[in-house]
């Protein structure tokens, strides 16, 4: 009888040890699972949006005229943004204009474009957020001391 009681006690002790080991490992396993789950979003967040490429958008024509297509070609060097904007000017012909003050920060882009019409300079400030193959933002211009703002949304050409 004593031998049988000894086996039961050993089984009980062994079972208790496994239970304590699992209990001790639970926080470690939980932490590992949580850390692994956090790695994928962190890696995705580390991946900076890339505005380099050719972007196009269409704006309604003036006074019911034909839509006007603009093409933006961007290059990046670190946080510096360079490129050209080709947009229809007066008379319908496209004018290529260098962008200035181009910056990239995370998924945000900003730059200015200064164009001249009949001896008058017009500077447009572009700001936007890059999400995949889309840039959405605002274009601000100043005319007669008044700032005008409109939305713009460009799609990356593939």
Phi, psi and omega in degrees: 000320181297323180295319179293319177295323178295320178294319178297318180296316179297318179296320180295315179297317180297318179295320179294320179297315178299318180298316179294321179296314178296319178297320180290327181280339184306311179297324180294312179297318179298316178298318180296317180296315179296318180296317179297319179294331180278341183293313184301310178296324180295319178295321179295321180292328179291335182286110183285140176297139183250107180277356182297138178137191180251129184237143178226153173204161182237138177239149179298144177289163179286143176050042177079009180288180181298149177301151181246123180264131176247145179233127182243123178249118185243146173229149178237146171222097185065238179261011179263138182241128177230166177154192180227152174243125176251114183221149180293134176257195176298141181085000174084355181276146180280140178239124175273128181230133176293140173277158179228162176054033183286131181222148173233130174220113185056245180254013181257138175237151174208146177193167176238154176227123178248122179239154181243131177233120177049043178082000178254132178265138177233121179253128177248131178258121180256133173227142179197165178243128180270124175228104182062243181254031180225139169243125176239136179186206183233148171244125178245133175230158177241131180221124181053038178082358179253132177272128177247144182227140175216157180280153170218148178217115182251147177247141178286133175281143181248000000 
